Structure formats: C-alpha cells, structure tokens
C-alpha cells in the first residue's frame, strides 16, 4: 500500500521500489506529488528530503496547474485535430474496408467500418500520429547528431503523459512523445536537441545550458512556445 507524508500542508504519496535514490514527480492536472523511494529508507528521511525540495515542488505544481488542456476528443465529424501546429477538421467515413487515414487539404479523413468505437478511432489516430513523427525524425536526427557529434542507439516514439521526451545517457536511447506530431515543427526540433544534449551532459546543470545555448541559441523561446500549447486531455490514475 502507498504511504503518505505531510509536507507542511501538502500531501505526498510515497511508493517503495527497488531503487537506490529518491525520485520526486509532480503530476498534472492538479499537481499530485509522488515520491519513489528505496524499500528500506526511513519515512522521516524521505520527508526531510522532500521538504528540502519544496520550492521546486511548488514551482512544478504552479506549472502543471497553469498548463492548458485540450477538451476531450470524441473522434467525430468536424472535430478539430492538429498536425504540425496546423488545425484540421476530422471527417469520418464509414465503409466496409480496412481502416485508412488521409490528409486532404484542411481535413484528416478517417475511414472506418460502421460501428467502430471511439476507443478504436483514438487508437487509429494515435498510430497515425506516431507514423507522422517517425517519418519526420530521420533528417532531423542526421542533422543534429552530426552537428553535436553524438549518436543515438535507438529512438522510441510513444505516448507519454508527463514528458515531451527523455534520454538514457547510458544506453544512448531517447524517447519522444507521439503528441509532438501535433505541435509546430520547431518544437520537435527543440526536443530532439534537448535530448541529444543529455548525451553530452546528463543533468540540467550549467554545462547543459551552455550546450543548449551553443547549438540552439533560441531554445528557451521554443521551450516556452511548447509549454504554452495545450496538452492532451488525460484521465489520470495515480
């Protein structure tokens, strides 16, 4: 069972794991706090650590609470969807054939069998967005790996709830959020540079900032642009 600690009026959930260090996470939309901690670490020790991070916790809570959120999608005719920052209207066509998705002028045309559920329509759109992102990646990776003199071992594209991307400096693998295909192209490029920079400097310290400044001087502008865009509506199960 998860434990709970009080951080001066702020509740935090504690999850025990087979790990060596404490990890703090703040989840949208309400700023729920989860602390992953080693199995045998004393609760008082965890609390002292979390209290030392209160300014960061409160800052993250303000950010996630202020983040704009998309309205829930029903995947029906004339519903707004986005690709590379541009708005398209969804057109659903019922036909007795395998599912298809086509981009036609200002429409995303989804062909499905009659009676296809909302959940299945969502799955089809998510898979399509994943393919759009995968097609956009090769030239960007080739460009920035050469410029930054780094090399990824593997790039995963997947649905991510709390991050636009992540990097494992040990394996040289990076992960990118499928929803980046909905955002302006410069946002994807910024996230790629950000994750590749972690192959040079794993943490977000001054050296990391200097790497970002060197290779993408306007990176803070792109970060702000991305963070001001609405994120996917999610049903959160903590």
Backbone bond lengths (Angstrom), bond angles and torsions (degrees), N, CA, C in turn:
res aa  C-N    CA-C-N  psi(-1)  N-CA   C-N-CA  omega(-1)  CA-C   N-CA-C  phi
1 X - - - 1.460 - - 1.532 110.02 -
2 X 1.333 118.24 137.40 1.457 120.85 176.25 1.525 110.77 -63.39
3 X 1.327 115.46 144.37 1.461 121.00 174.52 1.522 108.57 -97.23
4 X 1.325 115.80 167.10 1.456 120.49 178.82 1.518 109.58 -134.22
5 X 1.318 116.52 140.44 1.462 120.92 175.29 1.519 109.01 -128.01
6 X 1.318 114.89 154.18 1.462 121.15 179.71 1.521 109.16 -103.31
7 X 1.329 116.09 127.59 1.462 121.68 179.56 1.530 108.66 -112.32
8 X 1.325 115.30 67.68 1.457 119.24 179.85 1.513 112.97 63.73
9 X 1.329 116.49 45.34 1.457 120.49 179.32 1.515 113.86 96.21
10 X 1.309 117.30 -3.74 1.463 122.27 177.16 1.522 108.28 -110.80
11 X 1.323 116.98 121.23 1.466 120.73 -178.02 1.522 109.96 -83.87
12 X 1.331 115.19 140.69 1.460 121.15 177.43 1.523 109.26 -133.21
13 X 1.318 115.57 136.09 1.459 122.25 177.96 1.528 109.26 -88.70
14 X 1.332 116.72 137.10 1.462 121.72 179.25 1.525 109.68 -114.40
15 X 1.329 115.90 124.32 1.460 122.50 178.25 1.526 108.46 -113.66
16 X 1.305 117.17 126.38 1.469 121.72 179.03 1.528 110.22 -86.20
17 X 1.342 115.08 131.89 1.461 120.20 179.18 1.524 110.20 -139.66
18 X 1.312 115.31 164.99 1.461 120.59 175.22 1.530 109.65 -83.85
19 X 1.327 114.67 72.88 1.460 122.01 -179.11 1.522 108.92 -132.26
20 X 1.325 116.36 166.91 1.465 120.99 -177.54 1.520 113.04 -95.94
21 X 1.332 116.45 -26.16 1.466 119.59 -173.22 1.527 110.52 -127.60
22 X 1.326 114.99 161.41 1.464 122.04 178.24 1.527 109.34 -82.46
23 X 1.350 115.54 138.24 1.464 120.38 176.97 1.523 109.22 -126.32
24 X 1.319 115.58 131.49 1.462 122.43 179.72 1.520 110.11 -104.92
25 X 1.340 116.99 136.46 1.459 121.42 175.32 1.523 108.97 -135.52
26 X 1.335 116.11 140.77 1.460 122.25 175.56 1.529 107.02 -120.14
27 X 1.347 116.12 118.66 1.453 120.70 -171.43 1.528 112.26 -104.38
28 X 1.347 115.86 139.27 1.461 119.27 171.54 1.525 109.98 -73.81
29 X 1.325 118.57 166.16 1.463 125.36 0.58 1.528 114.26 -89.06
30 X 1.349 118.25 -14.35 1.466 120.76 -171.89 1.522 113.88 -98.42
31 X 1.338 118.19 -5.03 1.462 120.09 -179.00 1.515 113.24 87.83
32 X 1.333 117.06 29.67 1.464 122.00 177.84 1.529 110.13 -58.56
33 X 1.345 116.48 134.49 1.470 121.49 -177.10 1.520 109.42 -105.02
34 X 1.313 115.08 127.52 1.463 120.47 174.84 1.525 108.26 -125.65
35 X 1.345 114.67 132.07 1.462 121.09 178.58 1.518 108.40 -115.68
36 X 1.315 116.76 118.02 1.464 121.53 173.38 1.524 107.62 -92.04
37 X 1.321 116.57 125.10 1.464 120.61 -173.04 1.528 111.08 -134.69
38 X 1.344 116.98 153.41 1.471 120.01 175.86 1.530 110.96 -56.69
39 X 1.312 115.81 149.33 1.465 121.76 -172.36 1.524 113.51 -56.78
40 X 1.326 118.23 -37.94 1.463 120.83 -172.33 1.528 113.64 -106.81
41 X 1.312 117.95 11.66 1.464 120.38 179.09 1.530 109.91 -74.03
42 X 1.322 116.53 134.92 1.468 121.01 -179.14 1.524 110.48 -64.11
43 X 1.328 115.54 142.43 1.456 120.30 -178.47 1.526 111.56 -61.27
44 X 1.336 117.24 -36.28 1.473 120.65 178.03 1.521 111.21 -63.02
45 X 1.327 116.49 -37.40 1.468 120.48 178.45 1.532 110.58 -65.63
46 X 1.325 115.64 -40.32 1.466 120.31 178.12 1.527 110.07 -64.27
47 X 1.337 115.21 -41.82 1.471 119.60 -178.34 1.525 110.59 -64.49
48 X 1.336 117.70 -43.75 1.475 121.29 179.10 1.527 110.25 -59.48
49 X 1.344 115.42 -43.47 1.465 119.63 178.39 1.527 110.64 -60.76
50 X 1.344 116.79 -47.45 1.460 120.87 -177.06 1.525 111.40 -63.80
51 X 1.333 116.86 -40.09 1.471 120.29 178.95 1.525 110.29 -62.22
52 X 1.329 116.85 -36.53 1.467 119.79 178.27 1.526 111.68 -65.07
53 X 1.330 116.74 -20.10 1.460 121.57 -179.23 1.532 112.62 -102.58
54 X 1.338 117.63 11.15 1.456 120.58 -176.20 1.532 114.14 -56.37
55 X 1.339 119.20 -42.90 1.478 117.72 177.85 1.530 112.28 -57.97
56 X 1.340 116.64 -41.05 1.463 120.10 178.23 1.528 110.77 -66.64
57 X 1.345 116.45 -42.20 1.459 120.67 179.93 1.526 110.72 -59.79
58 X 1.317 116.92 -47.65 1.466 121.03 -178.70 1.525 111.31 -64.93
59 X 1.321 116.11 -37.91 1.463 120.29 177.28 1.526 110.73 -63.13
60 X 1.349 117.06 -44.39 1.460 120.85 178.94 1.525 111.46 -65.67
61 X 1.333 116.66 -38.44 1.458 119.64 178.55 1.529 110.87 -62.79
62 X 1.319 116.87 -41.62 1.471 119.92 177.71 1.528 110.60 -60.67
63 X 1.330 115.93 -41.35 1.469 120.11 -178.45 1.517 111.75 -65.15
64 X 1.348 117.20 -48.09 1.468 118.85 -175.53 1.528 111.34 -70.64
65 X 1.330 117.34 -31.37 1.466 119.56 179.00 1.522 111.64 -72.59
66 X 1.335 116.06 -29.44 1.465 120.08 -179.56 1.531 112.64 -84.65
67 X 1.333 117.59 -15.41 1.461 121.70 -176.85 1.529 110.89 -63.00
68 X 1.330 115.64 127.42 1.457 120.44 177.42 1.525 109.70 -67.80
69 X 1.328 116.66 146.62 1.456 121.31 -178.44 1.527 110.19 -126.60
70 X 1.312 114.14 140.80 1.459 119.17 176.23 1.528 110.12 -67.00
71 X 1.324 115.55 151.12 1.464 119.25 171.87 1.531 108.05 -69.29
72 X 1.334 117.44 151.53 1.471 119.34 176.29 1.524 110.50 -55.86
73 X 1.335 116.12 142.59 1.452 121.06 -179.60 1.533 110.93 -99.15
74 X 1.346 115.40 140.01 1.471 121.23 177.76 1.522 111.48 -106.93
75 X 1.337 118.37 -10.11 1.464 123.92 177.83 1.525 111.19 59.28
76 X 1.351 113.11 53.35 1.458 121.17 -179.78 1.527 109.25 -123.30
77 X 1.324 115.65 171.02 1.468 121.58 -179.18 1.524 112.31 -54.79
78 X 1.339 114.35 139.15 1.464 124.67 174.01 1.520 113.26 66.82
79 X 1.303 117.22 18.28 1.462 121.45 173.08 1.526 108.39 -82.61
80 X 1.334 117.14 141.57 1.456 121.40 -178.24 1.525 111.63 -79.20
81 X 1.323 115.78 131.82 1.458 122.93 173.05 1.528 107.19 -136.34
82 X 1.323 116.16 159.82 1.469 119.89 -173.39 1.522 111.07 -124.68
83 X 1.344 114.46 145.50 1.454 121.89 172.57 1.519 107.81 -138.67
84 X 1.332 116.29 122.91 1.470 123.27 -178.38 1.533 112.25 50.64
85 X 1.331 115.05 39.94 1.456 120.72 174.52 1.513 115.00 84.73
86 X 1.338 117.56 -2.52 1.459 121.11 -179.01 1.530 110.38 -105.53
87 X 1.323 115.31 143.75 1.460 121.80 -176.55 1.528 110.38 -86.06
88 X 1.334 115.24 134.68 1.454 122.23 175.79 1.527 108.67 -130.56
89 X 1.327 115.79 151.87 1.455 120.80 174.33 1.520 108.94 -97.41
90 X 1.309 116.05 133.45 1.457 120.80 179.08 1.535 109.54 -78.84
91 X 1.325 115.69 132.37 1.459 122.32 173.43 1.521 107.62 -119.21
92 X 1.326 116.95 120.40 1.458 122.06 -178.82 1.523 108.94 -103.58
93 X 1.333 115.30 122.81 1.465 121.25 179.46 1.525 108.89 -115.83
94 X 1.318 115.92 122.21 1.463 121.08 176.66 1.521 109.83 -83.43
95 X 1.332 116.50 126.92 1.463 120.21 176.28 1.520 108.81 -157.42
96 X 1.325 115.12 149.37 1.453 120.99 -176.67 1.528 109.64 -84.17
97 X 1.333 115.30 73.48 1.464 121.62 -177.95 1.524 108.34 -157.75
98 X 1.316 115.57 171.10 1.467 120.13 178.33 1.530 109.80 -61.40
99 X 1.333 117.92 148.87 1.466 120.87 -178.36 1.525 112.20 -61.76
100 X 1.334 115.50 144.18 1.460 121.71 176.68 1.522 109.07 -138.87
101 X 1.329 115.53 153.77 1.466 121.51 173.12 1.519 107.58 -135.52
102 X 1.336 116.33 125.98 1.461 121.85 179.72 1.513 109.81 -129.53
103 X 1.321 115.42 144.90 1.457 121.79 175.32 1.521 107.29 -97.63
104 X 1.323 116.51 117.42 1.458 120.84 -177.50 1.520 109.61 -129.78
105 X 1.330 115.95 105.25 1.461 122.83 -178.99 1.532 109.81 53.84
106 X 1.311 118.81 -109.45 1.462 121.04 -178.53 1.526 111.45 -106.71
107 X 1.328 115.77 25.62 1.463 119.86 -178.75 1.524 110.98 -127.99
108 X 1.322 115.33 145.69 1.459 122.48 166.18 1.532 105.53 -104.99
109 X 1.320 116.06 113.00 1.461 121.28 -174.36 1.526 109.10 -98.42
110 X 1.320 115.47 116.17 1.456 122.66 -179.14 1.522 109.42 -106.67
111 X 1.325 115.82 115.02 1.462 120.58 176.51 1.519 110.08 -99.33
112 X 1.323 116.39 122.26 1.473 121.42 -177.76 1.520 109.98 -139.41
113 X 1.316 114.90 161.36 1.466 119.55 175.95 1.531 109.68 -70.40
114 X 1.311 118.91 148.27 1.474 121.20 177.79 1.528 110.90 -55.08
115 X 1.321 115.48 137.91 1.460 120.29 178.11 1.513 114.55 85.17
116 X 1.337 117.69 5.12 1.472 120.18 178.46 1.524 109.69 -61.99
117 X 1.315 116.74 130.91 1.465 121.79 -174.73 1.527 111.67 -70.63
118 X 1.335 114.22 161.47 1.465 120.69 175.58 1.524 110.36 -59.40
119 X 1.331 116.34 -41.33 1.464 120.76 -179.04 1.524 111.32 -61.72
120 X 1.350 116.94 -40.96 1.458 120.59 179.15 1.524 111.40 -68.46
121 X 1.323 117.12 -38.37 1.472 120.46 177.02 1.530 109.98 -62.30
122 X 1.314 115.96 -40.86 1.463 120.06 178.11 1.531 110.36 -63.00
123 X 1.321 116.87 -43.84 1.467 120.70 178.60 1.530 111.28 -59.04
124 X 1.316 116.00 -41.94 1.467 120.04 -179.64 1.523 111.59 -64.98
125 X 1.343 116.69 -43.10 1.468 119.70 178.33 1.519 111.14 -65.72
126 X 1.338 116.91 -40.95 1.468 120.11 179.25 1.528 110.60 -61.37
127 X 1.334 117.17 -42.61 1.464 120.64 179.15 1.529 110.67 -64.61
128 X 1.318 116.56 -36.88 1.469 121.31 178.90 1.525 110.76 -66.54
129 X 1.336 116.27 -43.89 1.466 119.48 177.50 1.531 110.41 -62.16
130 X 1.321 116.90 -38.29 1.464 120.76 178.37 1.529 110.66 -60.57
131 X 1.327 116.14 -41.65 1.466 119.83 179.45 1.527 111.59 -69.11
132 X 1.340 117.27 -36.62 1.465 119.85 176.90 1.527 110.58 -61.08
133 X 1.333 115.54 -41.61 1.459 119.92 -179.90 1.528 110.93 -68.04
134 X 1.326 116.22 -42.51 1.459 119.82 179.83 1.525 111.83 -61.36
135 X 1.331 116.92 -36.27 1.467 120.26 179.26 1.526 111.61 -70.85
136 X 1.337 116.95 -29.98 1.466 120.31 -178.67 1.524 112.86 -80.25
137 X 1.327 117.30 -18.29 1.464 120.91 -171.63 1.533 116.18 -71.86
138 X 1.342 120.33 -46.48 1.474 119.71 -170.73 1.528 115.84 -51.66
139 X 1.362 120.00 -49.21 1.470 118.02 -179.82 1.525 113.32 -65.77
140 X 1.336 116.94 -34.27 1.460 119.94 179.33 1.526 111.19 -69.52
141 X 1.325 116.98 -42.70 1.461 120.15 178.05 1.526 111.16 -64.50
142 X 1.320 116.25 -43.00 1.471 119.99 179.28 1.527 110.41 -60.36
143 X 1.319 116.18 -43.42 1.467 121.19 -179.78 1.524 111.68 -62.38
144 X 1.339 116.70 -51.71 1.449 119.73 -171.14 1.527 113.19 -81.54
145 X 1.297 118.35 -30.26 1.468 119.18 174.04 1.528 110.35 -62.79
146 X 1.331 116.43 -39.62 1.461 120.29 178.58 1.531 111.02 -67.74
147 X 1.333 116.83 -44.65 1.461 120.64 -178.52 1.526 112.24 -65.65
148 X 1.345 116.60 -37.90 1.449 120.90 -174.47 1.531 112.81 -95.70
149 X 1.333 115.58 -4.95 1.471 121.99 179.24 1.531 111.15 57.72
150 X 1.334 115.52 48.27 1.467 122.19 176.25 1.521 107.91 -131.98
151 X 1.331 116.10 167.48 1.451 119.92 -179.91 1.523 109.78 -146.32
152 X 1.337 115.34 127.46 1.458 119.86 176.07 1.527 109.48 -83.46
153 X 1.326 115.27 150.88 1.466 119.79 175.13 1.519 111.20 -91.60
154 X 1.337 115.85 -31.15 1.459 121.55 -176.36 1.523 108.93 -161.15
155 X 1.320 116.32 142.13 1.463 121.41 175.54 1.524 108.08 -121.17
156 X 1.327 116.31 121.55 1.460 122.25 178.66 1.530 108.67 -103.95
157 X 1.318 116.20 136.31 1.461 121.82 174.82 1.519 107.26 -115.05
158 X 1.330 116.80 120.57 1.454 119.88 -174.72 1.518 110.70 -154.92
159 X 1.311 114.82 163.37 1.463 120.30 175.75 1.519 108.41 -73.33
160 X 1.327 116.28 128.01 1.467 121.64 -178.78 1.527 107.98 -129.48
161 X 1.318 116.53 134.19 1.460 120.39 -175.83 1.526 113.61 -82.56
162 X 1.333 117.66 -36.72 1.463 119.77 -168.62 1.519 114.37 -119.63
163 X 1.319 118.07 -3.55 1.467 120.07 -177.06 1.513 110.56 -136.85
164 X 1.333 115.38 150.99 1.459 120.31 172.08 1.522 110.70 -84.40
165 X 1.308 116.60 -24.40 1.457 120.26 179.17 1.513 109.97 -168.73
166 X 1.330 115.61 168.74 1.463 121.02 175.31 1.517 108.44 -153.03
167 X 1.331 114.84 162.00 1.459 120.70 -177.64 1.517 109.43 -139.45
168 X 1.318 115.93 138.24 1.461 121.78 171.89 1.523 107.35 -108.03
169 X 1.338 117.80 99.83 1.464 120.03 -176.10 1.525 113.60 -62.20
170 X 1.335 117.22 -23.84 1.469 119.96 -179.19 1.526 111.61 -74.35
171 X 1.329 116.49 -44.39 1.463 120.33 -179.05 1.525 113.02 -92.83
172 X 1.352 115.99 -10.72 1.469 122.17 -177.26 1.528 111.83 64.10
173 X 1.326 116.41 26.60 1.463 121.10 176.21 1.520 109.61 -99.02
174 X 1.328 116.49 141.92 1.459 120.33 175.55 1.530 109.12 -123.80
175 X 1.322 115.66 154.18 1.454 122.68 178.31 1.523 108.49 -124.30
176 X 1.321 115.79 139.96 1.460 121.07 -178.73 1.518 109.62 -127.81
177 X 1.316 115.55 140.89 1.457 123.10 -178.75 1.527 110.00 -74.58
178 X 1.334 116.26 127.72 1.465 121.83 178.88 1.523 111.98 -51.41
179 X 1.333 117.17 -35.49 1.459 121.28 -175.56 1.521 113.53 -66.54
180 X 1.333 118.42 -9.33 1.465 119.84 175.03 1.522 110.94 -62.21
181 X 1.330 117.55 -23.41 1.468 120.48 177.62 1.527 111.24 -67.32
182 X 1.324 117.50 -16.32 1.460 120.80 178.89 1.529 112.18 -88.40
183 X 1.307 117.07 -15.31 1.455 122.09 -173.40 1.532 111.15 -96.81
184 X 1.339 118.37 164.25 1.465 120.27 178.69 1.531 111.45 -55.89
185 X 1.339 118.38 146.56 1.469 121.73 -175.20 1.520 114.36 -55.39
186 X 1.338 117.26 -33.18 1.462 119.10 -178.95 1.524 112.22 -66.06
187 X 1.337 116.46 -23.95 1.471 119.83 177.88 1.529 110.31 -70.26
188 X 1.324 116.69 -40.74 1.463 120.00 175.91 1.522 110.16 -62.57
189 X 1.323 116.78 -43.37 1.471 120.05 -178.52 1.529 110.45 -63.38
190 X 1.330 116.80 -40.14 1.469 120.17 177.21 1.519 111.39 -60.96
191 X 1.335 117.55 -44.95 1.466 120.22 -178.97 1.526 110.54 -64.89
192 X 1.319 117.84 -38.97 1.466 120.51 177.46 1.521 110.67 -60.73
193 X 1.326 117.24 -46.80 1.469 120.63 178.86 1.524 110.37 -63.02
194 X 1.325 116.47 -41.35 1.463 121.18 179.05 1.529 111.01 -57.78
195 X 1.338 115.90 -49.23 1.470 118.79 -177.87 1.531 111.78 -69.91
196 X 1.320 117.68 -37.51 1.467 119.83 176.83 1.530 111.09 -65.60
197 X 1.326 116.35 -32.34 1.467 119.72 178.17 1.522 111.26 -62.52
198 X 1.342 116.34 -27.81 1.463 119.70 178.21 1.533 111.98 -70.99
199 X 1.315 117.94 -14.75 1.464 120.22 173.08 1.531 110.74 -76.70
200 X 1.328 115.58 -16.38 1.471 121.58 175.16 1.514 110.31 -96.08
201 X 1.334 115.92 -43.46 1.470 121.98 178.92 1.535 108.48 -138.07
202 X 1.345 117.83 109.85 1.466 120.74 -174.72 1.519 115.50 -63.49
203 X 1.323 118.93 -31.42 1.468 120.83 -175.34 1.527 110.66 -98.00
204 X 1.342 115.03 176.97 1.467 120.71 178.59 1.528 110.21 -98.85
205 X 1.300 116.94 48.46 1.461 120.40 -177.11 1.529 110.69 -90.99
206 X 1.338 115.75 -170.36 1.467 120.87 -177.76 1.532 111.49 -62.11
207 X 1.327 116.56 -34.22 1.468 119.21 178.98 1.524 110.78 -65.63
208 X 1.340 116.03 -40.35 1.458 119.81 177.45 1.528 110.35 -60.57
209 X 1.322 116.73 -45.18 1.468 121.16 179.16 1.527 110.64 -60.23
210 X 1.330 116.96 -40.83 1.467 120.03 179.72 1.523 111.00 -66.25
211 X 1.343 117.01 -35.32 1.468 120.40 176.63 1.528 109.78 -64.57
212 X 1.326 117.01 -45.31 1.464 120.78 178.79 1.527 110.94 -63.12
213 X 1.320 116.77 -42.64 1.468 120.50 179.21 1.526 111.55 -62.15
214 X 1.313 115.99 -36.17 1.465 120.72 -179.17 1.528 111.57 -68.04
215 X 1.330 116.65 -47.45 1.452 119.60 -172.35 1.532 113.75 -91.26
216 X 1.327 117.56 -26.52 1.465 120.67 -179.52 1.522 108.70 -143.91
217 X 1.333 117.13 82.11 1.470 120.56 -174.63 1.536 114.36 -56.09
218 X 1.347 118.21 -26.58 1.470 121.13 -178.54 1.527 112.12 -97.61
219 X 1.332 117.15 21.19 1.463 119.61 -174.42 1.526 112.93 -60.31
220 X 1.330 118.38 -34.71 1.458 120.15 -179.30 1.529 110.95 -67.70
221 X 1.319 116.84 -33.60 1.464 120.73 176.47 1.524 109.74 -64.90
222 X 1.342 116.95 -44.97 1.463 120.93 -179.93 1.528 110.83 -66.00
223 X 1.324 116.94 -37.08 1.468 120.46 177.08 1.520 110.33 -62.23
224 X 1.329 116.06 -43.83 1.456 120.25 -179.98 1.529 110.70 -65.05
225 X 1.332 116.16 -41.25 1.464 120.30 178.12 1.525 110.73 -59.18
226 X 1.320 116.75 -46.79 1.465 121.26 -178.97 1.516 111.45 -65.37
227 X 1.317 117.36 -43.79 1.462 120.67 -176.91 1.525 112.63 -71.37
228 X 1.336 117.80 -17.55 1.461 120.56 178.32 1.524 112.55 -89.56
229 X 1.332 116.93 -7.79 1.463 120.60 178.43 1.529 110.13 -83.46
230 X 1.337 117.56 148.56 1.470 119.49 178.74 1.522 111.50 -63.51
231 X 1.325 115.83 144.04 1.457 120.60 175.88 1.518 109.06 -105.47
232 X 1.313 115.17 163.67 1.467 122.42 -176.34 1.531 111.84 -56.95
233 X 1.320 115.45 139.13 1.468 120.22 171.22 1.521 108.65 -67.63
234 X 1.320 117.04 129.99 1.458 121.54 179.94 1.510 110.11 -129.84
235 X 1.334 115.53 146.07 1.466 120.73 167.28 1.515 106.99 -94.48
236 X 1.332 116.51 114.81 1.463 120.70 -171.77 1.524 111.62 -93.07
237 X 1.311 114.82 127.92 1.465 122.18 174.96 1.526 106.59 -116.46
238 X 1.311 116.94 101.47 1.460 121.11 -176.32 1.520 110.84 -79.70
